[in-house]
Amino acid sequence: MLKSLRKKIISDLHMNRGQFMAVWIVVTLGVALYGAMYPSGLNMIASFYKTSDDLNYLDFQIQFNATDENLVEVANEINGVEEVESRLVVDVGLQPDPDNNYLITLRMISSPDDREPTVNLSNIVKGHEIQSDEEVLLLKTFADKHGYKVGDTLSVWVDGVEHTLTIAGLVFNPEYIILGSSPSF
């Protein structure tokens, strides 16, 4: 029985040599590509975690009612919380082209005046830290896409009032690796 089965398999492989070779090549390439890409994936994950640790990237965020008092103290009392940073997040209108009246949405996030932030540190690629109230740090990817450079000015609208801000620096921040706003906004 096994002898006839073996003869049948060999005969079938002989008759369908092209199909057998095609399947063998696909399987071999699949295994080779998986073996080649797996270390790259591990390296990418290790790189993400190292950047996250270096910039003290947040592990989770909490939103409170803005009218409540002592929000930082309340967040610090949550079990397992090591560091807390309060931030004001405002979506403002940005006029990228002075010749046109259209606005795009720009998310502005506050930073402490008296010290470095404790979480979500920005890696300044070009320029310097904010040194005055009229300066802003801009994500490098956003600046590159829209042609902004350090020293350029931005016209932003907050509650219908125009403000002119100077770009102090271009930054990378892991919070915005994936650009997009939450569907809740």
Secondary structure, DSSP 8 states (H G I E B T S, - for coil): -HHHHHHHHHHHHHHTHHHHHHHHHHHHHHHHHHHHHHHHHHHHHHHHHHHHHHTT--S------TTSS-HHHHHHTSTT--------EEEEEE-S-TTS---EEEEEE---SSS--SSS--EEEEE----STTEEEEEHHHHHHHT--TT-EEEEEETTEEEEEEEEEEEE-GGGSS----TT-
